[in-house]
Amino acid sequence: PRSGPGTQEAMNPAKRTEIYRRLQAANPQPTTELKYRTPYELLVAVVLSAQATDKSVNLATAELFKVADAPHKMVQLGVAAKRRTTSSGCPVSRTGYSSGTQRTPGRSCPSSAATKRSG
């Protein structure tokens, strides 16, 4: 293996331990603005937050987690319903369609009827 400037050293258990120790010392009680109740919900919210703000993720997941708070429920919900929820920022109702509630000033979510027709 090469060494010197510009080369990466492999991550080993001692380095990982030291990184976690430093992070813990710098911030012993880390928090997030993401809203979640379970480790699964946190995972979903973190994945979504890579593409959106924490505030918009919280808006989308507030309704999503009411109907899909576990992996098997997320699978049952289906891709189309999840896509409508996460891409529009509009919550999913129990039927899997947008609830039609206002989310952004001056911009409302599509009505349930419109979503059903186009989906």
N, C-alpha and C positions, 0 to 999 in steps of 0.2 A: 504494500500500500504506500501511496505517496504521502508526504507530509509537507508542511510549510504553508506560507501565505496562500489563500485562495482554495485550500483543500478542506473538505469536511471530514471531521472525525466521527466515527460511528457512535451512536447513542448506546450507552451501556447502563446497567442498573445503578451504578454509583453516580453517574451524571444525572439520571432521572431523579434519584433520591435527593441530590443536592438542589436541583431545580425546584422540586416540590418543597423542600425545606425553606428555600429563599422566598418562594411565593407565600408560604404560610406565615413566615416572619413579617413580610411586608403587608399582608392583608389576612389576618387571622380569621375574620368572619366575612368572606366574600359574599356579595349579594348580586342579584340581577333584577332588571326591571321587567323581565319576562314573568308572566303569571302562569303558574302550574301547580298541580297538587301531587303528582307522582313523578318518579324518574322517567317514565315513558312520555308523559306530557312535556317534561323539560326537554327531552331529546327531540321531540317533534318541533317544539318552539325554537330550539337552537338551530335546527336545520332550516326552518323557515326564516329565521332572523338573518341568515346569510344572504338572503335576497331582498330583505325589507327592514324597516325600522322596528325596534321592539314595540313601539306603540301600535303600529299597524298589525304586527303579529298578534298582539294581545287582542285587538279587535276581531281578527279572523278566528283565533282559537277559542275565544269566549263561547261562541256557539258551537264550534266544531267539537270541542271537548265534552259538550253536553251529550252528543250522540256518538262520539268516537274517542272515548278516553282510555282505550286499550287496543293493542294491536289487532285482535280478532274483530273488533267493532270497526276499526279503520278499514280493514279488508272488506267487511260487509257493506260499508258505505259506498265503496266503489270509487274508481278513479275520476269519473266525470264529475261527481258531486264534490270531491275534494278539489279538483281543478277549478271549478266554478268558485268555490269559497276562497281559496288561496290566491288566485290570480285577480279576482275582482276586489278582494278585501271585504266582501260582503259575507255575512254569516250564513251558515247552512241551517235550514229548518229540519225538523224531524223527517220530512219527506225527501231531504237531500237537495232541495232547491233553495235559492236565495230567498231570504225573508223579506227583502224589499225595504229594509230600514235605512235611514240616512246615515252615512259614515263620514263623509267629508263635506264641509260647508260648500254649498253650490253644486255638489255632485252626489246624486243618490244612486243606490244600488238598483239593478233592474228589478222590476216587479216579478213576483212568482209566476204570473201568467206568461210574461215575456220570456222568462228563463225556461219555462216548460216548453214553449213553442220552439225556441232556438236550440234547445239542448236535446 
